[in-house]
Amino acid sequence: MTTIEFLGHAGLALEHDGKLLLCDPWMSPQGAYNASWFQYPAYPKDDLSHLLRPDAVYVSHEHPDHYDPWFLSQLPKDTPMITGRFHKRLIKKKLDELGFETVLELNDYESHEIAPDFVVEVVVPSFNCAPHWFDSCAFIRAGEHNIFNLNDANPALELDKLRARGIDVLLAQASPAIWYPLTYTNYQPDELVRLKAARRESAITSFVTAAQSLEPRLAIPFAGPPCFFDEQLTDHFLSPDSMFPTAPVAAARLRETSNIAAEVLKPGDRLHLDGNGGRVEREPAYADFDYERDRTAYFERHKAEKQPIVRAVLDAIPEAEPGLFDRFRRHLRPLIKRNPFFIARVNMRVLFDVQGPHGGKWVVDFRDVPHEELVYEYGGEDCHYRFEFESRNVEQVLRGEMSWEDLLLSLRFRASRDPDRYNQHLFTLLKMADHAALQGVVTAEVALDTHPEDTFTLEAAGCRYEVQRFCPHAGSDLRDGEIVDGKIVCPGHRWHFDLADGACAESDYTIYCRRLDSDASEDPGKR
């Protein structure tokens, strides 16, 4: 018998013939990202003893809603810890620091055997796109059952290969984990509502597309949304136009658009798999709970407990020390000097407005021909991106207590950009902040920066085009994109690529695109 207990968010406890595998158990009562995120809803049992002697733990990536040191520190140090092999080996370092004796960084399709018929195989999404993320996913064989834990990894996978194996249960994210557009100040209210709706729809569509591509017998949406108990963030969760959909919304959409069965699990629910599919044993504590209907009721019921935790976590963050600017400059100057590939693709000034003790307005010059200081005091220069951070949070990043990406995901900052275009390479440089990891991205992008091996032909407005098949951002299959006003729309994040030249309206990416008509120029498309 194989049983999957849902622990909440992206957490799973898989039991098979007396063996226990935990996946991304996020159980901390202090939430994550400086107590900005909390589980929605939380695991209902105070007694976690049945989870504390697993035979292995799979940690998909380093984000603190997946890597939870509060919980992991309670496990025996001889517990095998499984993760992917990333260009930046931060998750390995973190697990080593917790004292675990066996940390298995698995290469793509490499496996760990818990028992002869209970095997975990890890895949790092990087198929036809560069590894701008540290995500991984797991293909788990438990007896006769194949379980694919996609969690919140992007779909840059060999989907045909995975589908051919036969997937009994797919678990995939159906709610976004991103700060855009919530923290951006350059949008009017009506435009912000539209952008949030687009983000919401993109998350739902991504779940549905993943399920339709992989064709599991059963699909389960999970991995969000979080609940925000910080009063400065609460509206992102409670407002009628929240960009964070819940699992029932995604499950309903899948049922409407396919013949794939969809199930919604609540924390504590147990899915028992058998030869006939499976049955769900419901957790009594959430028998009458509804993810969408009960957002406000859940918040009101738990705010008296959680809001003091938020205040305590924030109050415990020390103020920045003198010399913050010098440490900030020492952090960023080597990254700029050693990574010309990224600088050429960022190619702008970025303003860091660091507010609070020992802060200031500081320019980071990522241009091809930069200011000789590279990082310097702001003097009124035009800056395409602007960030507002608290000085104590910047100090946390510089001390290594959190990454730039953790700070961004906390939603405790403000940003604006002009022109209004996303620059992937800027955010990759910040969140990796590691030369070796950045060189891994460079190697992958250079390999892809030629005529792509996989293209397809489409017709639009009476013209035929050869177009690269996979989106360079996150690997979504552009064959599934629609054509709108001469642009192909990526089904993953709804980015628009112009068929005339391959340029993206929303970002710094381009795709290979070539018009095939006999009267067209030789190769008007580019990548």
C-alpha positions in Angstrom: 0.0 0.0 0.0 1.2 3.5 -0.9 -0.2 6.5 1.0 0.5 10.2 0.4 -0.3 12.5 3.3 -0.5 16.1 2.4 1.4 18.3 4.9 0.3 21.6 3.5 1.8 23.9 0.9 4.3 21.7 -1.0 4.8 19.2 1.8 4.2 15.5 1.4 4.7 12.4 3.5 4.9 9.3 1.2 4.6 5.9 2.9 5.3 2.7 1.0 5.6 -0.7 2.7 6.8 0.7 5.9 9.2 3.2 4.5 8.7 7.0 4.8 9.8 9.7 2.3 9.2 13.4 3.2 9.1 16.0 0.4 9.6 19.7 1.2 8.1 19.7 4.7 7.5 23.3 5.7 6.1 23.2 9.2 7.7 26.1 11.0 5.2 28.1 13.2 7.2 31.2 12.2 6.4 30.9 8.6 9.0 32.0 6.0 10.7 35.0 4.5 10.9 37.0 7.8 7.4 35.8 8.7 5.8 37.3 5.6 4.5 33.9 4.4 2.5 31.4 6.4 1.1 28.1 5.5 -2.5 28.2 4.2 -4.0 26.4 5.9 -1.5 25.1 8.5 -1.0 21.4 9.3 -3.6 20.7 11.9 -1.7 18.4 14.2 0.6 19.6 16.9 2.2 16.2 17.3 4.7 15.7 14.5 6.3 12.5 16.0 5.1 10.3 13.1 7.2 12.5 10.7 10.4 12.7 12.7 12.1 9.4 11.6 11.8 9.4 7.8 13.9 7.0 5.7 14.8 10.0 3.4 13.9 13.6 2.8 13.7 15.3 -0.6 14.2 19.1 -0.6 13.5 20.5 -4.0 15.3 23.8 -3.6 16.5 26.4 -1.2 13.5 28.6 -0.7 12.4 28.6 2.9 8.9 27.5 2.2 10.5 24.2 0.9 13.7 24.1 3.0 12.6 24.5 6.6 15.5 24.4 9.1 13.1 24.5 12.0 11.7 21.2 11.1 14.7 19.5 9.5 16.8 20.2 12.6 14.6 17.9 14.5 15.5 14.9 12.3 18.2 12.3 12.9 21.5 13.4 11.4 21.9 10.1 9.5 18.7 10.8 7.5 19.6 10.8 3.8 18.8 14.3 2.3 18.0 14.3 -1.4 18.2 17.4 -3.7 19.2 18.3 -7.2 22.7 19.3 -8.3 22.6 23.0 -9.0 25.2 25.4 -10.3 25.0 27.2 -7.0 25.3 24.6 -4.2 23.7 26.6 -1.5 21.2 23.9 -0.5 24.0 21.5 0.0 25.8 24.0 2.2 22.6 24.6 4.3 22.0 20.9 4.8 25.7 20.4 5.7 25.4 23.2 8.3 22.4 21.5 9.9 24.7 18.5 10.5 23.3 15.9 8.0 25.8 13.2 7.3 24.5 12.2 3.8 23.4 14.9 1.4 22.8 13.5 -2.1 23.0 16.0 -4.9 21.5 14.1 -7.8 22.2 14.8 -11.4 19.3 14.7 -13.9 17.5 11.4 -13.8 19.9 10.1 -11.1 18.1 8.2 -8.4 18.2 7.1 -4.8 16.8 3.8 -3.7 14.9 3.9 -0.4 13.9 0.3 -1.0 14.1 -1.9 -4.1 10.6 -0.7 -5.2 10.7 2.7 -3.6 12.9 5.0 -5.7 13.3 8.8 -5.9 14.7 10.2 -9.2 15.5 14.0 -9.4 15.2 16.2 -12.5 16.5 19.8 -12.6 14.4 21.7 -15.2 16.8 23.0 -17.9 15.5 21.5 -21.1 15.8 24.0 -23.9 16.3 27.0 -21.5 19.1 28.2 -19.3 19.0 27.4 -15.5 18.0 30.7 -14.1 16.4 29.0 -11.2 17.4 26.5 -8.5 14.3 24.3 -8.8 14.1 20.6 -9.1 11.3 18.0 -9.3 11.1 14.3 -8.3 9.8 11.3 -10.1 9.0 8.8 -7.4 8.3 5.1 -8.0 6.5 3.4 -5.2 5.7 -0.2 -6.1 3.4 -0.1 -9.1 2.7 3.7 -8.7 4.5 6.5 -10.5 4.2 9.8 -8.7 5.6 13.0 -10.2 6.2 15.9 -7.8 6.6 18.9 -10.0 6.2 21.3 -7.0 6.8 24.8 -8.2 9.5 24.0 -10.8 9.2 25.4 -14.2 8.1 23.2 -17.1 11.5 23.1 -18.9 11.4 19.3 -18.9 11.4 16.5 -21.5 7.7 16.2 -21.1 7.3 13.5 -23.8 9.8 11.3 -22.0 8.2 11.7 -18.7 4.7 11.2 -20.0 5.8 7.9 -21.7 6.6 6.5 -18.3 3.0 6.7 -17.2 2.2 9.0 -14.3 -0.4 8.0 -11.8 -0.3 11.1 -9.7 0.9 14.6 -10.6 1.4 17.2 -8.0 2.1 20.7 -9.4 1.9 24.3 -8.3 -1.2 26.3 -9.2 -0.5 29.7 -7.4 2.3 32.1 -8.3 5.3 32.7 -6.1 6.4 36.1 -7.3 6.6 39.7 -6.2 5.5 41.2 -9.6 3.3 43.2 -10.0 2.4 43.6 -6.3 5.5 45.6 -5.2 5.7 47.9 -8.3 4.7 51.5 -8.0 4.6 52.5 -11.6 1.1 51.2 -12.3 -2.2 53.0 -11.9 -4.9 51.1 -9.9 -6.8 49.8 -12.9 -3.6 48.6 -14.6 -2.5 46.8 -11.4 -5.8 45.0 -11.2 -5.3 43.8 -14.8 -1.8 42.7 -14.2 -2.7 40.8 -11.1 -5.5 39.0 -13.0 -3.1 38.1 -15.7 -0.7 36.6 -13.1 -3.5 34.6 -11.5 -4.6 33.3 -14.9 -1.0 32.4 -15.8 -0.7 30.3 -12.7 -3.9 28.4 -13.3 -3.0 27.9 -17.0 0.4 26.6 -16.1 -1.0 23.9 -13.9 -3.6 22.9 -16.5 -0.9 22.9 -19.3 1.4 20.7 -17.2 -1.3 18.2 -16.5 -2.4 18.1 -20.1 1.2 17.6 -21.3 1.9 14.8 -18.8 -1.5 13.1 -18.9 -1.5 11.7 -15.3 -4.4 9.6 -14.1 -4.8 12.1 -11.2 -3.6 15.7 -10.9 -3.4 17.6 -7.6 -2.8 21.3 -7.4 -0.7 22.4 -4.4 2.3 24.6 -3.3 0.3 27.8 -2.4 -0.9 30.3 -1.9 0.6 31.5 1.3 -1.3 33.5 3.9 0.0 37.0 4.8 -0.6 37.9 8.4 1.6 41.0 8.3 -0.9 43.9 8.2 1.2 45.6 5.5 0.7 42.5 3.2 -2.7 41.2 4.2 -4.5 42.7 1.3 -2.6 40.6 -1.2 -4.3 37.5 0.3 -7.7 38.8 1.2 -8.6 41.3 -1.5 -11.3 40.1 -4.1 -8.7 40.7 -6.8 -6.0 38.7 -5.1 -3.5 37.3 -7.7 -3.2 34.1 -5.7 -5.7 31.4 -6.7 -6.3 28.4 -4.6 -6.3 24.7 -5.4 -10.0 24.3 -6.1 -9.9 26.9 -8.8 -7.2 25.2 -10.7 -8.8 21.8 -10.2 -12.1 23.0 -11.6 -10.4 24.5 -14.6 -8.6 21.2 -15.3 -11.9 19.3 -15.1 -13.5 21.8 -17.5 -10.8 21.5 -20.1 -9.8 17.9 -20.0 -10.7 14.4 -19.0 -8.0 14.2 -16.4 -9.2 13.6 -12.9 -8.3 16.4 -10.4 -8.3 16.2 -6.6 -8.0 18.8 -3.9 -6.2 17.9 -0.7 -6.2 19.7 2.6 -3.4 19.4 5.2 -3.7 16.1 7.0 -5.7 14.4 4.1 -4.3 11.0 3.1 -4.5 9.7 -0.4 -4.4 5.9 -0.4 -3.2 4.5 -3.8 -4.3 1.1 -5.0 -4.8 -0.7 -8.3 -8.1 1.1 -8.8 -6.7 4.6 -8.5 -7.1 5.6 -4.9 -9.3 7.0 -2.2 -8.9 10.1 0.1 -9.1 9.8 3.8 -10.2 13.3 4.9 -8.7 15.1 7.9 -11.6 15.9 10.3 -10.1 19.2 11.3 -10.7 20.6 7.8 -13.8 18.6 6.9 -15.8 21.8 6.4 -13.0 24.0 5.2 -13.1 25.6 1.7 -9.9 27.3 0.4 -11.6 30.1 -1.5 -14.7 30.7 0.7 -12.7 30.7 4.0 -9.8 33.0 3.3 -11.1 35.8 5.6 -12.5 33.4 8.2 -9.1 31.6 8.4 -7.2 34.9 8.7 -9.5 36.2 11.4 -9.3 33.0 13.4 -5.5 32.9 13.4 -4.4 36.5 13.4 -4.3 36.7 17.2 -1.7 33.9 17.1 0.3 34.8 14.0 0.5 38.6 14.2 2.6 38.6 17.4 4.9 36.2 15.6 5.3 38.6 12.7 6.1 41.5 15.1 8.6 39.3 17.1 10.5 38.2 14.0 10.7 41.8 12.6 11.7 43.2 16.0 14.5 40.7 16.2 16.1 41.9 13.0 19.0 44.2 14.1 19.4 47.6 12.5 22.2 48.0 9.9 25.7 48.7 11.1 27.8 51.6 10.1 29.7 51.0 6.8 26.7 49.4 5.0 27.5 51.2 1.7 31.0 49.8 1.7 29.8 46.3 2.3 27.1 46.7 -0.4 29.8 47.8 -2.8 32.2 45.0 -1.9 29.3 42.6 -2.5 28.4 43.8 -6.0 31.6 45.1 -7.6 33.2 41.6 -8.1 30.0 40.3 -9.6 30.0 43.1 -12.1 33.6 42.8 -13.0 33.7 39.0 -13.4 30.5 38.6 -15.4 30.6 40.7 -18.6 28.0 38.3 -20.3 25.4 39.4 -17.8 26.4 43.1 -17.8 25.9 43.2 -21.6 22.4 41.8 -21.1 21.4 44.0 -18.2 23.1 47.2 -19.6 21.4 49.8 -17.4 21.8 51.7 -14.2 19.9 50.4 -11.2 19.1 52.6 -8.2 19.0 51.0 -4.7 17.1 53.4 -2.4 18.2 51.9 1.0 16.1 53.5 3.7 16.8 53.5 7.4 20.0 53.7 9.5 23.2 53.9 7.4 21.3 53.7 4.2 21.4 56.0 1.2 20.7 56.1 -2.5 23.2 54.0 -4.4 23.6 53.4 -8.1 24.8 50.0 -9.5 26.0 50.6 -13.0 25.5 47.5 -15.2 26.1 49.3 -18.5 28.7 48.2 -21.1 30.6 51.4 -20.5 29.9 52.0 -16.8 31.0 54.7 -14.3 34.5 53.8 -13.1 33.3 53.2 -9.6 30.6 50.7 -10.7 28.7 51.2 -7.4 28.4 54.8 -6.2 26.3 57.5 -4.5 23.3 58.6 -6.6 23.6 61.9 -8.3 20.4 62.2 -10.3 21.3 59.8 -13.1 18.6 58.1 -15.1 18.0 54.6 -13.7 15.8 52.1 -15.5 15.1 50.0 -12.4 14.6 51.4 -8.9 14.3 49.4 -5.7 13.4 50.6 -2.2 14.7 48.4 0.6 15.0 48.7 4.4 18.7 49.0 5.4 18.3 46.2 7.9 17.1 43.8 5.2 20.0 44.7 2.9 22.2 44.0 5.9 20.6 40.5 6.2 21.4 39.8 2.6 25.0 40.9 3.0 25.4 38.8 6.2 24.1 35.7 4.2 21.0 35.3 6.4 18.7 35.6 3.3 19.3 35.9 -0.4 18.2 38.8 -2.6 15.4 36.5 -3.9 14.2 35.7 -0.4 14.0 39.5 0.3 12.1 40.0 -3.0 9.7 37.1 -2.1 9.0 38.6 1.3 7.2 41.5 -0.6 8.8 44.0 1.8 10.2 46.3 -0.8 9.0 48.6 -3.6 10.2 48.8 -7.2 9.6 50.6 -10.4 11.0 50.4 -13.9 11.1 52.6 -17.0 10.8 51.3 -19.6 8.4 48.7 -18.2 10.2 45.6 -19.3 11.5 42.7 -17.2 15.2 42.0 -17.2 15.8 38.3 -16.4 19.6 38.7 -16.3 19.4 41.4 -13.6 17.4 39.2 -11.3 19.5 36.2 -12.0 22.7 38.0 -11.2 21.2 39.3 -7.9 19.6 36.1 -6.7 22.6 33.9 -7.6 25.3 36.3 -6.6 27.8 33.6 -7.2 30.3 33.6 -10.1 30.3 29.8 -10.6 26.6 29.6 -10.7 26.4 32.5 -13.2 28.9 30.8 -15.4 26.6 27.8 -15.6 23.9 30.0 -16.9 26.3 31.6 -19.5 27.4 28.2 -20.7 23.7 27.1 -21.3 22.7 30.4 -22.9 25.7 30.4 -25.3 24.8 26.8 -26.3 21.2 27.9 -27.0 22.1 31.1 -28.7 22.3 29.6 -32.2 19.6 28.3 -34.6 17.6 26.2 -32.2 17.5 22.5 -33.0 13.8 22.3 -32.3 11.5 24.5 -34.4 8.0 24.4 -35.8 6.0 26.1 -38.5 3.0 28.3 -38.0 0.7 30.4 -40.2 -0.4 33.9 -39.2 -2.2 36.6 -41.3 -1.5 34.6 -44.5 2.3 34.2 -43.7 4.3 31.2 -42.7 7.0 31.3 -40.0 9.6 29.0 -38.6 9.7 29.6 -34.9 11.7 28.1 -32.1 9.6 25.6 -30.2 10.6 26.4 -26.6 10.4 29.7 -24.7 13.9 30.8 -23.6 12.5 32.1 -20.3 11.2 28.9 -18.7 10.9 26.3 -21.5 7.2 26.4 -22.2 6.2 24.9 -25.5 5.4 27.7 -27.9 3.4 25.3 -30.1 0.7 25.7 -27.5 0.8 29.5 -27.8 -1.9 31.6 -29.4 -1.3 34.3 -32.0 -2.5 37.8 -31.0 -1.8 40.9 -33.2 1.2 39.4 -35.0 2.7 38.0 -31.8 2.9 34.5 -30.4 1.9 34.4 -26.7 3.8 32.0 -24.5 1.4 29.7 -22.6 3.7 29.8 -19.5 3.9 33.4 -18.5 1.8 35.1 -21.3 4.8 36.9 -22.8 4.3 38.2 -26.3 7.0 37.5 -29.0 6.8 39.5 -32.2 6.8 37.3 -35.3 8.5 40.0 -37.2 11.8 39.9 -35.3 11.3 37.6 -32.3 11.5 40.4 -29.7 9.5 40.0 -26.5 7.3 42.9 -25.4 7.6 42.2 -21.7 11.3 41.2 -21.3 14.8 41.3 -22.7 14.4 37.9 -24.4 14.1 37.2 -28.1 13.2 34.0 -29.9 14.4 32.6 -33.3 11.7 33.5 -35.8 12.0 33.4 -39.6 9.4 34.2 -42.2 9.3 31.4 -44.9 7.5 33.2 -47.7 9.5 33.4 -50.9 9.4 37.2 -51.0 10.7 37.5 -47.4 14.3 38.5 -46.6 16.8 35.7 -46.1 16.6 35.6 -42.3 14.7 38.5 -40.6 14.2 36.6 -37.5 16.8 36.4 -34.7 17.3 35.0 -31.2 
